[in-house]
Amino acid sequence: MNKPIPRSRGFFWWSEEPIPEGQFAPSSAIPGTLEVDEAGTTNLKLDAFLARGKSGPLGALFRRRGESRLIQGMLAGSNLYVLLSELIPNGANASSVGPSSEAWFAHRCLASPAPFSPKTEPSFGSIELGLAGYEEWLHLKSIIVTKSKSSVMARYVRPRQLKWKLSTGSLHLKLGVSHPMPGEYATASFHEVPSLLLERKTVVGLEDALALLLRIQDLLVLLTDCDRKPEFPTLRATPNSPPIRLFYTRLPDTSEQLRWHQCWIRFPQLVDSFGDVVESWLAKHSSIGPGFNLYVASRRDQLYGEHRFATLVWGLESLHRRTYPASDNKALQAKIHRIVAQIARPKDKKWAERQLEGAGEPTLATRLKDLFRQLPLKFDQARMESFTQEVARRRNELSHFGGMRHTDGYESFIDQVLRFNEALDLLYHATLQVAHTHRRPAQISHHLREPATCARSACSLENAASGPKPNRRRALELLGSCRHGCILLVMLPRVHE
């Protein structure tokens, strides 16, 4: 993968310093080298110290905390201006007989053909997210190749531009094509170039713009079931202002290949309601936040099995609390009051009140059943009861007893937790699809076929999952076994006509 900004020389200065007329940088600018890596982290190495007023070079040597000020620079060759924020010192070297130097990490880097204002922080009215790699999900097939006896021709027919109205502005799907210049070639390539453009009625600052981007990225994960990261975005203050690229620190992209037959929902299936889906997703983040975020967090690489299990259960519990308001059980409250009233000793009464404070709360097993009941799947209720009870038991053992409460061994414990993770991941994903993206259960059930009604061994599961249709994918094998041999078998092949 190419680096967003390869190693480049330039001049750098504190952003509040104005640029004199007729110059490209202040006279105090320091030469240095800047590089933005594939993960979006900016590395800056300066050939001298930036001015620090009274603290002088010692301020650079002994500084350990982040820097609230911003660094602006201009890169040689590309003539791009950069603005670095979220700065962290990365070492310094002071010498009285030779050159000194200092280095910085930056979690945010803006790159623009025009200089940034020294007085105001940038704000943005439009955000464009490149969707290279999402072509199969978008079902783009606008390049038509024809062949005759004497020639092969490629023709591009630009599809109609799609637009959805939002309460905060509008959303556009921009489509174009990358092609060589007219001429003669030994090799030539064409590919479609999609991007998602969000235009707002009001401008937002950098952090708010980044928050919007990350939420849209999470929605793409939910819809495609693929963790591929979109390109770094392009921001603009107004439709006619210069484009500004935003590079931000994120986990390295695994470049997971997105395949249309693996997506939960393909774009053509929700094209008419895509604006409603995006708006609903963005709006509910403020009220359901953790219930959304924890599912996406559970998909990250390099999580221990116990960590992923806790994250999935925590997220589902948070989602239930936000979507199922607590009911006021007056009969239960009256019963608790009668019990406490019979305790004579004041100290014991206060202790009992504290212990019974959450007695009216639903159990974790009840919360899971409430969430999964809305899915268009005909679960065997006895097996669902066993599954949710076992998940709750394992969660309690992990949270309150350090893992294995009984002597069944760590291997047995972690084996069950890993299998629970696969089941919970799929059910959590489906719950978000059905309840929080405006997708009707009938539309989701096209992708989530009814589960098997009887338990089978893992050996016979693959044969049981195969169906008469040639395009039926191998069913996901989700076995949640409890110690007493009860098995929840969920077969959810994703079928695409």
C-alpha positions in Angstrom: 0.0 0.0 0.0 1.3 3.5 -0.9 1.8 5.9 1.9 -0.8 8.8 1.9 2.1 11.3 2.1 5.5 9.8 1.3 8.6 11.2 3.1 8.7 14.9 2.1 10.9 17.8 3.0 9.4 21.1 4.0 9.2 24.0 6.3 7.2 24.0 9.6 6.0 26.6 12.2 3.5 27.1 14.9 0.1 27.6 13.2 -0.7 30.9 15.0 2.3 32.6 13.3 1.0 34.6 10.3 2.6 34.2 6.9 4.0 37.5 5.6 2.7 38.7 2.3 4.8 37.4 -0.6 6.2 34.5 1.4 5.1 30.9 1.6 6.1 30.5 5.3 7.0 32.8 8.3 10.7 33.7 8.7 10.8 31.5 11.9 9.9 28.3 9.9 12.1 25.3 10.6 13.1 22.8 7.9 12.2 19.2 8.5 10.8 15.9 7.1 7.2 14.8 7.2 5.6 11.4 6.5 2.1 9.9 6.9 2.1 6.1 7.1 -0.6 3.7 6.0 -2.3 3.8 9.4 -2.7 7.6 9.2 0.0 8.5 11.8 2.0 11.6 10.9 5.7 11.6 11.8 7.5 14.9 11.8 11.3 15.4 12.3 12.6 18.9 12.5 16.2 20.0 11.9 15.9 22.5 14.8 13.6 23.5 17.7 10.4 25.4 17.1 10.3 28.7 18.9 9.1 28.3 22.5 9.4 31.7 24.1 10.9 31.7 27.6 11.2 27.9 27.9 13.7 27.7 24.9 15.2 24.4 23.9 14.8 23.0 27.4 11.0 23.1 26.9 11.4 20.5 24.1 13.8 18.3 26.0 11.7 17.9 29.1 8.2 18.1 27.7 6.3 14.8 28.2 2.7 15.8 27.6 0.9 16.5 24.4 0.9 19.9 22.7 -2.4 21.8 22.4 -1.0 24.1 19.7 -1.0 23.2 16.1 1.9 22.9 13.6 1.6 24.2 10.1 3.9 23.4 7.3 4.5 23.5 3.5 5.9 20.5 1.7 8.5 20.9 -1.1 7.6 19.4 -4.5 3.8 19.0 -3.9 3.5 22.5 -2.5 0.9 21.2 -0.1 0.2 23.0 3.2 -0.3 20.7 6.2 -1.9 21.3 9.6 -0.9 18.9 12.4 -3.0 18.5 15.6 -3.2 16.0 18.5 0.6 16.4 18.8 2.8 14.1 21.0 6.5 14.8 21.5 8.7 12.0 20.0 12.1 13.0 21.3 14.6 15.9 20.9 18.3 16.4 20.8 20.0 19.7 21.9 23.6 20.4 21.2 25.7 23.6 21.8 28.3 22.6 19.2 26.2 21.0 16.5 22.7 20.9 15.1 19.7 20.3 17.4 16.5 18.5 16.4 13.1 17.5 17.7 10.4 15.1 16.5 6.6 14.8 16.8 3.8 12.4 16.3 0.5 13.8 15.1 -2.9 12.0 15.2 -4.5 14.4 12.8 -3.1 15.9 9.6 -4.9 18.1 7.1 -3.4 18.6 3.7 -4.5 21.4 1.4 -3.3 23.4 -1.6 -4.0 26.6 0.3 -2.5 27.8 3.6 -4.6 27.5 6.8 -5.7 30.5 8.7 -3.5 31.3 11.7 -6.5 32.8 13.6 -9.4 30.3 13.2 -9.5 26.5 13.2 -10.9 25.0 10.0 -14.5 24.1 9.7 -16.2 21.9 7.1 -19.5 21.8 5.2 -18.9 18.7 3.1 -17.3 15.4 3.7 -16.4 13.0 0.9 -15.5 9.4 1.6 -13.9 7.3 -1.2 -15.3 3.8 -1.6 -12.6 2.1 -3.5 -12.9 -1.6 -2.8 -16.7 -1.4 -2.3 -17.6 -1.8 -6.0 -19.0 -5.3 -5.6 -21.3 -4.1 -2.7 -22.4 -1.2 -4.8 -23.0 -3.5 -7.8 -21.2 -1.2 -10.2 -21.1 -2.6 -13.7 -21.0 0.5 -15.9 -18.0 -0.5 -18.0 -19.1 -2.5 -21.0 -16.6 -4.5 -23.0 -17.4 -5.6 -26.5 -15.4 -7.8 -28.9 -15.4 -8.2 -32.6 -13.1 -10.1 -35.0 -10.8 -7.2 -35.3 -11.1 -5.2 -32.1 -12.0 -5.1 -28.4 -13.7 -2.0 -27.1 -14.5 -0.7 -23.6 -17.3 1.8 -23.2 -18.3 3.5 -19.9 -21.9 4.6 -19.4 -22.1 7.0 -16.5 -25.0 5.9 -14.2 -27.4 8.4 -12.7 -26.1 10.3 -9.7 -28.0 9.3 -6.6 -29.0 11.8 -3.9 -30.9 11.5 -0.6 -32.2 14.3 1.5 -31.3 14.4 5.2 -32.6 16.6 8.0 -29.0 18.0 8.3 -28.3 18.3 4.6 -28.0 15.8 1.8 -26.1 12.6 0.8 -24.8 11.9 -2.6 -23.3 8.8 -4.3 -20.7 10.1 -6.8 -19.7 7.8 -9.6 -16.9 8.2 -12.1 -14.3 6.2 -14.0 -10.5 6.2 -13.9 -9.0 5.7 -17.4 -5.8 6.4 -19.3 -5.4 9.5 -21.4 -6.3 9.1 -25.1 -3.4 7.5 -26.9 -1.7 4.3 -27.8 -0.9 1.8 -25.1 0.5 -1.7 -24.6 -1.6 -2.1 -21.5 -4.6 0.0 -20.3 -7.0 -0.3 -17.3 -10.4 1.1 -16.5 -12.1 1.1 -13.1 -15.1 2.8 -11.6 -14.5 5.3 -8.8 -17.3 5.6 -6.3 -17.5 8.0 -3.3 -20.0 9.1 -0.7 -20.5 12.8 -0.3 -22.2 14.2 2.8 -23.2 17.9 2.5 -24.3 19.7 5.6 -26.5 22.8 6.1 -24.2 23.9 8.9 -20.4 23.6 9.1 -18.7 21.4 11.8 -15.2 21.4 13.3 -12.6 18.8 12.6 -13.4 16.4 15.5 -17.2 16.5 14.7 -16.4 15.8 11.0 -14.2 12.8 12.0 -17.0 11.5 14.3 -19.4 11.5 11.4 -16.9 9.7 9.2 -16.3 7.0 11.8 -20.0 6.4 12.3 -20.6 6.0 8.5 -17.6 3.7 8.4 -19.2 1.6 11.2 -22.5 1.5 9.2 -20.6 0.2 6.2 -19.2 -2.6 8.4 -22.7 -3.5 9.5 -24.2 -3.5 6.0 -21.3 -5.3 4.2 -20.1 -7.6 7.1 -16.6 -6.6 6.0 -14.0 -4.7 8.0 -12.3 -3.1 5.0 -11.6 0.6 5.7 -12.7 3.3 3.3 -10.1 5.8 1.9 -9.0 8.8 3.9 -11.7 11.5 3.4 -11.7 14.8 1.6 -13.2 17.8 3.3 -14.4 21.2 2.1 -15.6 24.3 3.8 -17.9 25.2 0.9 -18.6 23.4 -2.4 -16.2 25.7 -4.2 -13.4 25.8 -1.7 -10.1 23.9 -2.1 -10.2 20.2 -1.1 -8.6 19.2 2.2 -7.5 15.6 2.8 -7.8 14.4 6.3 -5.4 11.7 7.6 -6.0 10.4 11.1 -4.6 7.6 13.2 -6.5 4.3 12.8 -5.8 0.6 13.0 -3.9 -0.7 9.9 -6.2 -1.8 7.1 -6.2 -5.5 6.5 -7.4 -4.8 3.0 -10.0 -7.5 3.4 -11.5 -8.2 0.1 -15.2 -7.3 -0.1 -17.3 -9.9 -1.9 -20.9 -9.2 -2.9 -22.2 -12.7 -1.9 -20.8 -12.2 1.7 -22.6 -8.9 2.3 -25.6 -9.0 4.6 -27.4 -6.4 2.4 -26.3 -5.3 -1.0 -26.6 -1.6 -1.9 -29.2 -2.1 -4.7 -31.5 -3.7 -2.1 -31.7 -0.5 0.0 -30.9 2.2 -2.5 -34.3 3.9 -2.1 -34.1 4.0 1.7 -30.3 4.5 2.0 -30.7 8.1 3.2 -33.2 7.0 5.9 -30.8 4.2 7.0 -27.9 6.7 7.3 -30.0 9.3 9.1 -31.4 6.8 11.5 -27.9 5.4 12.3 -26.4 8.8 12.9 -29.4 10.0 15.0 -29.4 6.9 17.3 -25.8 7.2 18.1 -26.5 9.9 20.7 -29.1 7.7 22.5 -27.8 4.1 21.9 -24.1 4.8 21.4 -22.5 1.9 23.4 -25.0 -0.6 21.9 -23.7 0.3 18.5 -20.0 0.9 19.2 -19.4 -2.2 21.2 -20.5 -4.5 18.4 -18.0 -2.8 16.0 -15.3 -2.9 18.7 -15.8 -6.7 19.0 -14.8 -7.2 15.4 -11.3 -5.9 15.9 -8.4 -8.2 15.4 -6.2 -9.4 18.2 -8.9 -9.5 21.0 -8.7 -12.3 23.5 -11.7 -14.6 23.5 -12.8 -13.5 26.9 -12.4 -9.8 26.0 -14.6 -10.3 22.9 -17.2 -12.2 24.8 -17.4 -9.5 27.5 -17.6 -6.8 24.8 -20.5 -8.6 22.9 -22.5 -9.2 26.1 -21.8 -5.7 27.4 -23.0 -4.2 24.1 -26.1 -6.3 24.0 -27.0 -5.4 27.5 -26.5 -1.7 26.8 -28.6 -2.0 23.6 -31.4 -3.5 25.6 -31.3 -0.9 28.3 -31.6 1.8 25.6 -34.3 0.2 23.6 -36.5 -1.4 26.3 -37.4 1.2 28.9 -37.4 -0.1 32.5 -40.9 -1.0 33.6 -42.2 0.1 37.0 -43.2 -3.1 38.7 -45.4 -1.8 41.6 -46.2 -5.2 43.0 -42.5 -6.1 43.3 -41.7 -2.8 44.8 -44.5 -3.2 47.4 -43.2 -6.7 48.2 -39.6 -5.4 48.7 -41.0 -2.6 50.9 -42.9 -5.2 53.1 -39.8 -7.4 53.5 -37.6 -4.4 54.5 -40.2 -3.0 56.9 -40.0 -6.2 58.9 -36.3 -5.7 59.7 -36.0 -4.0 63.1 -32.3 -3.2 63.2 -31.6 0.1 61.2 -28.2 -1.1 60.0 -29.6 -4.4 58.7 -32.5 -2.5 57.1 -30.1 -0.2 55.1 -28.0 -3.2 54.0 -31.2 -5.0 52.8 -32.3 -1.9 50.9 -29.0 -1.7 49.1 -29.0 -5.4 48.2 -32.6 -5.3 46.9 -32.1 -2.0 45.0 -31.8 -3.7 41.6 -34.1 -6.7 42.3 -36.6 -5.4 39.7 -34.0 -5.4 36.9 -34.4 -8.0 34.1 -31.7 -10.7 34.1 -29.1 -10.8 31.4 -30.8 -13.9 30.0 -34.1 -12.1 29.8 -32.5 -9.1 28.1 -30.9 -11.4 25.4 -34.3 -13.2 24.8 -36.0 -9.8 24.4 -33.5 -8.7 21.7 -33.4 -12.0 19.8 -37.1 -12.4 19.8 -37.5 -9.6 17.2 -35.4 -11.5 14.7 -37.2 -13.3 11.8 -36.0 -16.7 13.0 -38.0 -19.5 14.4 -35.9 -20.4 17.4 -36.7 -23.4 19.5 -37.7 -21.7 22.7 -36.3 -24.4 25.0 -32.9 -24.1 23.3 -33.0 -20.3 23.3 -33.7 -20.4 27.1 -30.7 -22.8 27.6 -28.4 -20.7 25.4 -29.2 -17.4 27.1 -28.9 -18.9 30.6 -25.5 -20.4 29.7 -24.3 -17.1 28.3 -25.4 -15.3 31.5 -23.7 -18.0 33.6 -20.4 -17.7 31.8 -20.6 -13.9 31.9 -21.1 -14.0 35.7 -18.2 -16.4 36.1 -16.0 -14.2 34.1 -17.0 -11.0 35.8 -17.3 -12.1 39.4 -15.2 -15.3 39.8 -12.3 -14.6 37.4 -13.4 -17.1 34.8 -13.9 -20.8 35.7 -16.0 -21.1 38.8 -16.1 -24.9 38.6 -13.4 -27.3 37.9 -14.2 -28.1 34.3 -10.8 -26.6 33.2 -9.8 -23.6 31.2 -9.9 -25.5 27.8 -13.5 -26.3 28.3 -14.3 -22.8 29.4 -12.6 -21.0 26.6 -13.9 -23.4 24.0 -17.5 -22.6 25.0 -16.7 -18.9 25.2 -15.3 -18.9 21.6 -18.4 -20.7 20.3 -20.7 -18.3 22.1 -18.7 -15.4 20.5 -19.6 -16.7 17.0 -23.3 -17.1 17.9 -23.5 -13.7 19.7 -21.7 -11.9 16.9 -24.2 -13.1 14.3 -27.3 -12.5 16.5 -26.0 -9.0 17.6 -25.3 -8.1 14.0 -28.8 -9.2 12.9 -30.4 -7.4 15.8 -28.8 -4.1 14.7 -29.9 -4.7 11.1 -33.5 -5.4 12.0 -34.1 -2.9 14.7 -31.9 0.1 13.9 -31.3 0.5 10.2 -35.0 0.7 9.0 -34.8 -2.8 7.5 -38.0 -4.8 7.7 -37.7 -8.2 9.2 -38.9 -9.7 5.9 -36.0 -8.1 4.1 -33.5 -9.5 6.6 -35.0 -12.9 6.6 -33.9 -13.2 2.9 -30.3 -13.3 4.4 -31.1 -15.2 7.6 -32.8 -18.4 6.9 -34.7 -20.3 9.5 -32.6 -22.3 12.0 -32.6 -26.0 12.2 -35.2 -27.3 14.6 -33.0 -30.1 16.0 -29.5 -30.4 17.3 -27.0 -32.3 15.2 -23.3 -33.1 15.7 -20.7 -30.8 14.1 -19.8 -33.6 11.7 -23.3 -33.7 10.1 -23.9 -30.0 10.3 -22.3 -29.2 6.9 -24.4 -31.8 5.1 -27.5 -30.5 6.9 -26.7 -27.0 5.8 -26.5 -27.7 2.1 -29.7 -27.0 0.2 -31.2 -27.6 -3.2 -30.1 -24.2 -4.6 -26.7 -24.0 -6.1 -26.1 -20.5 -4.7 -26.7 -21.5 -1.1 -23.6 -20.7 0.9 -22.3 -23.1 3.5 -24.3 -22.4 6.7 -22.5 -20.7 9.6 -22.0 -23.3 12.3 -22.9 -21.9 15.6 -22.9 -24.4 18.5 -23.4 -23.1 22.0 -23.0 -26.1 24.3 -23.7 -26.1 28.0 -22.2 -28.5 30.5 -25.4 -30.6 30.7 -25.3 -31.3 26.9 -28.0 -28.8 25.9 -27.1 -27.4 22.4 -28.3 -24.3 20.7 -27.9 -24.9 16.9 -28.4 -21.8 14.8 -28.1 -22.2 11.0 -28.1 -18.9 9.3 -26.9 -19.3 5.6 -26.8 -16.0 3.8 -28.5 -16.6 0.5 -28.5 -14.1 -2.4 -30.7 -14.6 -5.4 
